[in-house]
Amino acid sequence: MTRPTNTAQISLAQPNIGPLEVELVNQVLSSDTLAMGSFTRLFEDGIAELVGRRFAVACSSGTAGLHMSVRGLGIGPGDEVITTPFSFVASSNCVLYEGATVRFVDIEETTLGLDPSQVRAAVNDNTAAIIAVDVFGNPCRLTDLEEIARLRDLVLIEDSCEALGSLLDGRALGSFGNASVFAFYPNKQITTGEGGMVVTDDAELARNLRSMRNQGRDEDGTWLRHVQLGYNYRIDELSAALGVAQLRRREEMRRARAQVAAAYDRLLAPYKWVKRPVPAVGATVDWFVYVLQFGPEVDRDRLVTQLERREIPTRPYFSPIHLQPFYRREFGFSPGDYPVTERVAASTLAVPFSSRMTNEMVDHVVDAIASCVAEQGAA
Ligand SMILES: *Cc1c(COP(=O)(O)O)cnc(C)c1O
């Protein structure tokens, strides 16, 4: 179980912080403006430009952005929202925050996103919205979902929290539907520590988002005048400065991640027992995580333990939302409810992936996976 020192400390994910980040955050620290300042606006303008949206509103997390989008688009009690159980829990919790009903629809195996034909079948008189998730940075069937939303007069929210920088037919993810949401937790393509951003072309929604994130103040921002129920979902200037620096270095980090993905692709290609992540048709993907799908001959859970013993962290990705203890208890979901989601979730594994991984590290991880699978007698 020894390994070369140059592959020490392989992490599942790793932020990439350089001198520019330190410099810009220091600028904030030596100013008197630690919140609601020019870095927040710069960060917003940068994201709006990158994804081609008219408005961007920064906030304290992706979850806060999803919540404000649901609320700002008028979704509430009595409304049903169609969304996917194969996601991070925030993409359906945001529906519950507003007292609306989550209507899960199963995924398709190709994109791991919502299956449009099942979405069509699930739409009824109470359906108010679709929340579509771009899983691992890969677009779901956004063009079809936009069409369904248009024909049935539904709100479409794109949870693009994992998809900053990915494209579908040349169009940026985060540019579909009424609003899209990005997240900047340290494992995402760019990070602000904690942070999020809602992007939209809807001026009225943008105005409302700015009010909601700021305690329900109106545009003139009079400090003790609150025109609606609001929240403190603001981002601070330190985080925004970090975001501005990361945005400037985005292309460099994207290229590094693409190289790591290509190395995995090349080294794993000979093995029949594993499926590598594949961009959707027409997509250019900047992967958020690199997720493998193992065939039935591999015991995925045993592989996790075997790799752990070799100090290689991995994580089953995702664990279905409908099978989380809270969702089972509250809504009575049980295994078998969403078979494609469950089958996929039982076979997937996120392996170490970041812009800071070296070729030696990727080599080491692939060697370890191959020898663990051989130990299982499956290779
Ligand atoms: C990261 C993520 C979010 C938001 O996460 P925060 O930690 O609140 O920033 C939402 N949806 C998906 C699919 C995510 O991966």
The ligand as an ORCA input file, in Angstrom:
! r2SCAN-3c Opt
* xyz 0 1
  C     -23.703     22.569     -5.454
  C     -25.098     22.396     -5.875
  C     -26.133     23.252     -5.415
  C     -25.952     24.400     -4.446
  O     -25.053     24.210     -3.465
  P     -24.627     25.268     -2.352
  O     -23.775     24.447     -1.475
  O     -25.867     25.761     -1.678
  O     -23.902     26.395     -2.994
  C     -27.404     23.047     -5.931
  N     -27.670     22.063     -6.815
  C     -26.718     21.233     -7.267
  C     -27.082     20.197     -8.268
  C     -25.407     21.358     -6.790
  O     -24.454     20.504     -7.216
*
